[in-house]
Amino acid sequence: MSQTTQTAVAGADKPQAMNPVYRRRLMQHRVGMLFSFLAMGLGLFVLAWILLTLVFKGVTALNLGMLTENTPGPGGEGGGLLNPIVGSLMMVGLSTLISTPIGILAGVYLAEYGEESKLAQVTRFVTDIMLSAPSIVIGLFIYAIYVANVGHFSGWAGTFAISLIAIPVVVRTTDNMLKLVPNGLREAAFALGAPRWKVAMIVRLRAVKAGVVTGVLLAVARISGETAPLLFTALNNQFFSTNMNRPIANLPVVINQFAMSPYDNWVSLAWGGALLITFSVLLLNVLSRTLFKQQIPG
């Protein structure tokens, strides 16, 4: 660019810089960016503070005994978290088996027939309500319709409660992912004579299977740390038990109980359990965002 051209451009920019409207908008932009960076910095600082505190206090409880021994009695030394770990794995695993097919099928129905059916609109509305409902309300609901009728707490009640939390997550994720499939792919399948159910289940669902798996992993991460619904359903069990028809130990409730106790050993185990469950959820979130990345076919 010649010197004459540069002078002309500088002369053209100068009146714009002197424009009061431009200067006001530029100032608003800079102030907005400043507050955005401050908010981001505050959030990262609090998150780092929580994680560092959790690691600092929880790493001292990490040992082989924590994974191989049952919870100790009040005032006892040693012990571990084997029984709540097994109980949590059983309930979360069964909840995943229940919520995954229900959530995926409901999401397919909403994406394929959602614009034509009033039932689909009601389903989407109820799903949105369940997504925002407090988990303790879901726990009370299962307590009222199941625990109160059978007369005792149980692992099945806890499984049903966290399943109701996981299902809406899978439904909305599946619904949103299926809407990303181009119409051209559907039209090509219809042109080949495929029925609508086969287009929905084989063509569209297969095209976004990675996104659907991501939704399932996010649902598992969501229910892994839920405490409130388990207080009214699975309760707790100090001893090792795999009987799902009786109260069963689980990590969230044990962490809640041990953290509020006056015993140093229990408090230490609570920090260790909190560290274990936090990094398990963190690992699931990382997996859902890295291993299952997928490009939607165009």
C-alpha positions in Angstrom: 0.0 0.0 0.0 1.4 3.4 -1.0 1.9 6.3 1.4 -0.8 8.3 -0.3 -3.3 5.4 0.2 -2.3 5.0 3.9 -2.9 8.7 4.4 -6.3 8.5 2.8 -7.3 5.6 5.0 -6.1 7.3 8.1 -8.0 10.4 7.2 -11.2 8.3 6.6 -10.8 6.6 10.0 -10.3 9.8 11.9 -13.8 11.2 11.5 -15.2 7.8 12.6 -13.1 7.9 15.8 -14.4 11.3 16.6 -18.0 10.2 16.2 -19.6 10.3 19.7 -21.9 7.4 18.9 -18.9 5.3 17.9 -17.0 6.2 21.0 -19.9 5.4 23.2 -20.4 2.0 21.7 -16.7 1.4 21.9 -16.7 2.2 25.6 -19.7 0.0 26.2 -17.9 -2.8 24.4 -14.8 -2.4 26.5 -16.8 -2.3 29.7 -18.8 -5.4 28.7 -15.6 -7.3 27.9 -14.1 -6.2 31.2 -17.0 -7.5 33.2 -17.1 -10.7 31.2 -13.4 -11.4 31.9 -13.9 -10.6 35.6 -16.9 -13.0 35.8 -14.9 -15.7 34.1 -11.9 -15.1 36.4 -14.1 -15.2 39.5 -15.7 -18.5 38.4 -12.3 -20.1 37.6 -10.9 -18.9 40.9 -13.8 -20.4 42.9 -13.6 -23.7 40.9 -9.8 -23.9 41.4 -10.3 -23.2 45.2 -12.9 -25.9 45.6 -10.8 -28.5 43.6 -7.6 -27.7 45.4 -9.3 -27.9 48.8 -10.8 -31.2 47.8 -7.5 -32.6 46.6 -5.6 -31.3 49.6 -8.0 -32.8 52.2 -9.1 -35.9 50.3 -5.7 -37.2 49.1 -4.7 -38.1 52.6 -7.6 -40.6 52.8 -6.8 -42.3 49.5 -5.3 -45.8 50.1 -6.0 -49.4 49.3 -8.1 -49.8 52.4 -10.5 -47.2 51.3 -11.4 -49.3 48.3 -11.3 -52.7 50.0 -12.8 -52.2 53.5 -16.3 -51.5 54.7 -17.2 -48.3 56.5 -16.1 -48.2 60.2 -18.3 -47.8 63.2 -18.7 -44.6 65.2 -15.3 -43.7 66.6 -13.6 -46.6 64.9 -10.2 -46.4 63.2 -9.3 -47.4 59.7 -12.1 -48.7 57.5 -13.0 -47.7 53.9 -15.8 -47.1 51.5 -16.2 -50.5 49.8 -19.9 -51.0 50.6 -21.0 -47.5 49.5 -18.9 -47.7 46.3 -20.5 -51.0 45.4 -24.0 -49.7 46.3 -23.6 -46.6 44.2 -22.3 -48.6 41.2 -25.3 -50.9 41.4 -27.9 -48.2 41.6 -26.2 -46.0 39.0 -25.7 -49.0 36.7 -29.3 -50.2 37.0 -30.5 -46.6 36.6 -28.6 -46.3 33.4 -30.1 -49.5 32.0 -33.6 -48.2 32.8 -33.2 -44.6 31.7 -31.2 -45.1 28.5 -33.7 -47.0 26.3 -36.6 -45.0 27.7 -34.8 -41.7 27.1 -33.6 -42.6 23.6 -37.0 -43.9 22.4 -38.8 -40.8 23.9 -36.2 -38.5 22.2 -36.7 -40.3 18.8 -40.5 -39.9 19.2 -40.2 -36.2 20.0 -37.8 -35.5 17.1 -39.8 -37.5 14.5 -43.4 -36.8 15.6 -43.0 -33.8 17.8 -44.5 -31.3 15.3 -47.5 -33.4 14.6 -48.7 -34.7 17.9 -50.1 -32.9 21.0 -48.8 -35.8 23.1 -45.3 -35.0 22.0 -45.8 -31.4 23.0 -47.0 -32.4 26.4 -44.1 -34.9 26.7 -41.6 -32.1 25.9 -43.2 -29.8 28.4 -43.1 -32.4 31.2 -39.5 -33.2 30.3 -38.5 -29.6 30.7 -40.2 -29.5 34.1 -38.4 -32.6 35.2 -35.1 -31.2 34.1 -35.6 -28.1 36.4 -37.3 -29.9 39.3 -35.3 -30.1 42.5 -34.0 -33.6 43.1 -35.4 -33.7 46.6 -38.9 -33.4 45.1 -38.3 -36.5 43.0 -37.1 -38.3 46.1 -40.2 -37.4 48.0 -42.3 -38.5 45.0 -40.7 -42.0 45.0 -41.1 -42.1 48.8 -44.8 -41.4 48.5 -45.6 -43.8 45.7 -43.2 -46.7 46.5 -41.4 -46.6 49.8 -44.5 -45.7 51.8 -46.4 -48.5 50.1 -43.9 -51.3 50.5 -43.0 -50.2 54.1 -39.2 -50.0 53.9 -36.4 -48.2 52.1 -34.5 -50.1 49.4 -32.0 -49.9 46.6 -34.7 -50.2 44.1 -36.4 -47.1 45.4 -33.1 -45.2 45.0 -32.7 -46.6 41.5 -36.1 -45.4 40.5 -35.5 -42.0 41.9 -32.2 -41.3 40.1 -33.7 -42.9 36.9 -36.3 -40.1 36.9 -33.5 -37.6 37.1 -31.5 -39.3 34.2 -34.4 -39.8 31.8 -35.1 -36.1 31.0 -31.4 -35.6 30.3 -31.2 -38.4 27.8 -34.5 -37.4 26.2 -33.5 -33.8 25.6 -30.0 -34.7 24.3 -31.4 -37.3 21.9 -34.1 -34.9 20.7 -31.7 -32.0 20.1 -29.1 -34.2 18.4 -31.7 -35.8 16.0 -32.7 -32.3 15.0 -29.2 -31.7 13.7 -29.5 -34.4 11.0 -30.0 -32.7 7.6 -33.4 -33.2 5.9 -31.6 -34.4 2.8 -30.5 -37.5 4.6 -34.0 -38.3 5.6 -35.4 -37.6 2.2 -32.8 -39.9 0.6 -33.9 -42.7 2.9 -37.6 -42.1 2.1 -36.8 -42.0 -1.6 -35.3 -45.5 -1.2 -38.6 -46.7 0.2 -37.6 -47.0 3.9 -40.6 -46.7 6.3 -40.6 -43.8 8.8 -39.7 -45.9 11.8 -36.7 -47.3 10.1 -35.5 -43.9 9.0 -35.8 -42.6 12.5 -34.2 -45.6 14.3 -31.6 -46.6 11.8 -30.7 -43.6 9.6 -31.2 -40.6 11.9 -30.2 -42.3 15.2 -27.1 -43.9 13.7 -26.0 -40.5 12.3 -25.9 -39.0 15.8 -25.1 -42.0 17.9 -22.0 -40.3 19.4 -24.1 -37.4 20.5 -26.6 -39.7 22.1 -23.9 -41.6 23.9 -22.6 -38.2 25.2 -26.1 -37.5 26.6 -26.1 -40.9 28.4 -22.7 -40.1 29.9 -23.9 -36.7 31.0 -26.9 -38.3 32.6 -24.7 -40.7 34.5 -22.5 -37.9 35.7 -25.6 -36.0 36.9 -27.0 -38.9 39.0 -23.7 -40.1 40.4 -23.5 -37.4 43.0 -27.2 -37.0 43.9 -27.8 -37.1 47.7 -31.2 -35.7 48.4 -33.4 -38.3 46.6 -31.4 -41.2 48.1 -32.1 -39.9 51.6 -35.8 -40.7 51.1 -35.4 -43.9 49.1 -32.2 -46.0 49.5 -31.3 -44.5 52.9 -28.0 -46.1 54.0 -26.5 -49.3 55.3 -23.4 -49.6 57.5 -22.7 -53.1 56.4 -21.9 -54.6 53.0 -25.1 -55.6 51.1 -26.1 -56.3 47.6 -29.8 -56.8 48.4 -31.5 -54.2 46.3 -34.8 -54.8 48.2 -33.3 -53.5 51.4 -31.5 -50.2 52.5 -28.2 -50.1 50.7 -25.1 -48.0 51.3 -24.2 -45.3 48.7 -21.5 -42.8 48.4 -23.5 -39.5 48.4 -25.4 -40.4 51.6 -22.3 -41.7 53.3 -20.3 -38.6 52.5 -23.2 -36.5 53.8 -23.3 -38.5 57.1 -19.6 -38.7 57.6 -18.9 -35.1 56.8 -21.2 -33.9 59.6 -19.9 -36.4 62.2 -17.6 -35.5 65.1 -15.2 -38.3 64.3 -12.0 -37.4 62.5 -11.8 -40.8 60.8 -15.3 -40.4 59.3 -14.5 -36.8 58.2 -11.3 -38.0 56.5 -13.2 -40.8 54.7 -15.9 -38.2 53.6 -13.2 -36.1 52.0 -11.8 -39.2 50.3 -15.2 -40.2 49.0 -15.9 -36.7 47.8 -12.6 -36.6 45.9 -13.4 -40.0 44.4 -16.9 -39.1 43.2 -15.8 -35.7 41.9 -13.0 -37.0 39.7 -15.2 -39.9 38.5 -17.8 -37.3 37.3 -15.0 -35.2 35.9 -13.7 -38.1 34.0 -17.2 -38.9 32.5 -17.5 -35.3 31.4 -14.1 -35.3 29.8 -14.9 -38.6 28.0 -18.3 -37.2 26.8 -16.6 -34.2 25.2 -13.5 -35.9 23.7 -13.9 -39.5 22.8 -17.4 -39.0 21.3 -16.8 -36.0 19.2 -18.6 -36.4 15.9 -19.4 -34.4 12.8 -23.0 -34.3 11.7 -23.2 -35.6 8.1 -24.0 -32.8 5.6 
